[in-house]
């Protein structure tokens, strides 16, 4: 790599107060045992080394106690009885979401949680019967919204989509505000991402929420690419609900338990319909097995089933690391890492690539998406060469590579090595 990039990376790494956290994770290695440059945390975060201990501890509890592990646990340090297992995630999730502990809950998976939230918060009535999303929403969100519309006897005509202007990749704030004002009387729900999964655009969620609520709409957020990536203030933004997965930036493992936020003003809303299950039932009366459902106050009242303990354990391991690092410090490093990658790509590759993620650090998280000035087949081969060289990123048809330099476990040297490998793969 150019001496300037190597020297800059070494200097930045030497000054990085979070550098030691990289050693807290398992990093993939190639057949020769060399550490890969892992820039795919926006798809699946790396495994915290402590995750195995958390899972093993619960396996030991199960082995030694059987069903008694639900209530008593052993006296081993850190042992967690399973009945309230999800409660151990609440402090960490609340800190990352900008919420109180009663407003968050670890449960289910993202799309299941989205459906459960829409049952309660998408209540079409009269002319106010539409849902607003962005046109390039993650497909699962779009599928869920369309199925909910059909559930209410509506159809795709009641789906309003916001797209970037022709020739642009990011949505302009003024365009979002304009459509919210214009379509306001028709909107029952605005479902918006925190970070757009393909472009990496970070939205001003406070402004979007305020404008949507002023238009009379309920506001839900998909934070799959935002939680653990950027600071959030869900309570203060007055968001109605939010959902997320935990296997990306939260490093909780493939298929990990998801999460949900419900604003405190909805904590006790008997008028809200919901799909109920016994784990959302009043804790003091849950095991009375009574016929009437009495929801727990707060987000826990939307639980349906007891939490999958072995799936939730790695989340607790990761949240402990977030607690030590602090989301504000992680954001500061993320801005530096991504800016360093941007400068290196522009310097090394010039017009051979187009960065479609906003160049303004305030409008992006830990992600850069680039389009290669190649045919789709040639671009795909470039991605394959990168992977073979030990740089693990993400590919999206027809010509886009997505890289996520993660503050918890990536170094500036990782970024410099990745850009060097990218330059070689493009020229090959």
Buried (B, 14 or more C-beta within 10 A) or exposed (E): BBEEBBEBBBEBBEEBEBBEBBEBBEBBEEEEEEEBBBBBBBBBBBBBEBBBEBBEBBEBBBEEBEEBBBEEBBEEEEBBBBBEBBBBBBEBBBBBBBBBBBBBBBBBBBBBBBBBBBBBBBBBEEEBBBBBBBEBBBEBBBEBBBEBBEEBEBEEEBBBBBEBEEEEBBBEBEBBBEBBEEBBEBBBBBBBBBBBBBBBBBBBBBBBBBBBBEBEBBBBBBBBBBBBBBBBBBBEBBBBBBBBBBBBBBBBBEEBBBBBBBBBEBBEBEEBEBEBBBBBBBBEEBEEEEEEEBBBBBBBBBBBEBBBBBBBBBBBBBBBBBEEBEBEEBBBBBBBBBBBBBBBBBEBBEEBBBBBBBEEBEBBBBBBBBBBBBEEEEBBBBBEBBBEBBBBBBBEEEBBBBBBBBBBBBBBBBBBBBBBBBBBBBEE
